[in-house]
Amino acid sequence: MGKSVEREDASDGANEGELELPDALQNTLVHLLTDAAARIEKETARDLDMLGLSPRQLRVLVTLVEQGPASQRPLGDLLGIDRTTMVALIDALEKLDLVERKRDPDDRRAWLVTPTDRGKSTADWAIKMVQSAEARALQALTDHQREMLRKLLLKLSQ
């Protein structure tokens, strides 16, 4: 039996029964991976919200903490984030005092995004929160299954 949701009639709001995903769709990898990712992201987003961060903002912040200052374009390229979205993410992180923009000493036309001390400590704390959220989202799996899933996904992403 597949995943189901209540069906509503668009004209009067009355329930007409349940919709179910067809078996052919349910068992595709794209569907399974999308649903699993959505479940993990939902758990993660709930925890990160306590810090005022989104999962995307965290990706940017942790990358800056681990890699050091970077300009927005290569950072966006690395993370697969377009230029406009990257500007909005950096603006939001800057408002939270987690990063700051500084002139690039090697190119006066460019800016380097640099994590602040608060950004560094927030990144450390947030990673622990993400790990906890992942554990909750994957609690149906054994430790061995979680590690195998991680290894398989790493292999697929290369």
C-alpha positions in Angstrom: 0.0 0.0 0.0 1.3 3.4 -0.9 1.6 6.8 0.8 -1.7 8.5 0.8 -3.2 12.0 1.5 -6.8 13.2 1.8 -8.3 14.4 -1.4 -10.3 17.6 -1.3 -12.9 18.7 -3.9 -11.8 22.0 -5.2 -15.3 23.4 -5.5 -16.7 22.9 -2.0 -13.8 21.6 0.2 -15.5 18.3 0.8 -13.3 15.2 1.1 -13.6 12.7 -1.7 -11.4 10.0 -0.3 -7.7 9.5 -0.4 -5.1 9.9 -3.1 -2.3 7.3 -3.3 1.0 7.5 -5.0 1.1 4.8 -7.7 3.5 1.9 -7.0 5.4 2.6 -10.1 6.3 6.1 -8.8 6.8 5.0 -5.1 9.5 2.7 -6.0 11.6 5.0 -8.1 14.9 6.1 -6.7 14.1 9.8 -7.5 10.9 9.6 -5.4 12.5 7.7 -2.6 15.6 10.0 -2.4 13.4 13.1 -2.6 11.1 11.9 0.2 14.0 10.9 2.4 15.8 14.2 1.8 12.6 16.2 2.5 12.2 14.3 5.8 15.8 14.9 6.9 15.6 18.6 5.8 12.4 19.1 7.7 14.0 17.8 10.9 17.1 19.8 10.3 15.2 23.1 9.5 13.2 22.8 12.7 16.4 22.7 14.8 18.3 25.3 12.8 15.3 27.6 13.1 16.1 28.0 16.8 19.4 29.6 15.7 17.7 31.7 13.0 19.4 29.7 10.2 18.2 27.9 7.2 19.9 24.7 5.9 21.3 26.7 2.9 22.7 29.4 5.2 24.3 26.7 7.3 26.0 25.3 4.2 27.5 28.7 3.4 28.6 29.4 6.9 30.2 26.0 7.5 32.0 26.1 4.2 33.4 29.5 5.1 34.4 28.4 8.6 36.2 25.3 7.2 37.7 26.8 4.0 38.3 30.3 5.2 37.3 33.6 3.5 36.0 33.4 0.0 34.4 35.6 -2.6 30.7 35.0 -3.4 31.0 33.7 -6.9 33.4 30.7 -6.2 31.5 29.9 -3.0 28.2 29.9 -4.9 29.8 27.7 -7.7 31.0 25.2 -5.1 27.6 25.0 -3.4 25.5 25.1 -6.5 23.9 28.4 -5.5 23.1 31.1 -8.1 24.5 34.6 -7.7 21.3 36.3 -6.6 20.5 33.7 -4.0 24.0 33.8 -2.7 23.8 37.6 -2.2 20.6 37.1 -0.2 22.2 34.3 1.9 25.3 36.4 2.7 23.1 39.4 3.5 21.1 37.3 6.0 24.2 35.8 7.6 25.7 39.3 7.8 22.6 40.6 9.6 23.0 37.8 12.1 26.6 38.9 12.7 27.8 35.5 11.5 29.9 36.7 8.5 31.3 40.0 7.3 32.4 41.3 3.9 36.0 42.5 3.7 37.9 43.9 0.7 40.0 41.3 -1.0 43.7 42.5 -0.5 44.6 40.9 -3.8 41.7 42.4 -5.8 40.3 45.7 -4.6 37.2 45.2 -6.8 36.3 42.0 -4.9 34.9 41.3 -1.5 35.8 38.3 0.7 33.1 36.8 2.9 34.6 36.0 6.3 33.1 34.2 9.2 33.0 36.1 12.5 33.9 34.6 15.8 30.1 34.3 16.5 29.8 32.6 13.1 32.4 30.1 14.0 30.8 29.1 17.3 27.4 29.1 15.7 28.6 26.8 12.9 30.0 24.3 15.5 26.7 24.3 17.5 24.6 24.0 14.3 26.5 21.0 13.0 25.8 19.2 16.3 22.1 20.1 15.8 22.1 18.8 12.2 23.7 15.5 13.4 21.0 15.2 16.0 18.2 15.9 13.5 19.7 13.4 11.1 19.7 10.7 13.8 16.0 11.4 14.5 15.1 11.3 10.9 17.0 8.1 10.3 16.0 6.4 13.6 14.3 3.5 11.7 17.8 2.5 10.4 20.5 0.7 12.4 23.9 2.4 12.8 25.3 0.1 10.2 22.5 0.9 7.7 23.0 4.7 8.3 26.7 4.4 7.5 26.0 2.2 4.5 23.4 4.8 3.2 26.0 7.6 3.7 28.7 5.7 1.8 26.3 4.8 -1.0 25.1 8.4 -1.3 28.7 9.7 -1.3 29.5 7.2 -4.1 26.5 8.4 -6.2 27.4 12.1 -5.7 30.9 11.8 -7.1 
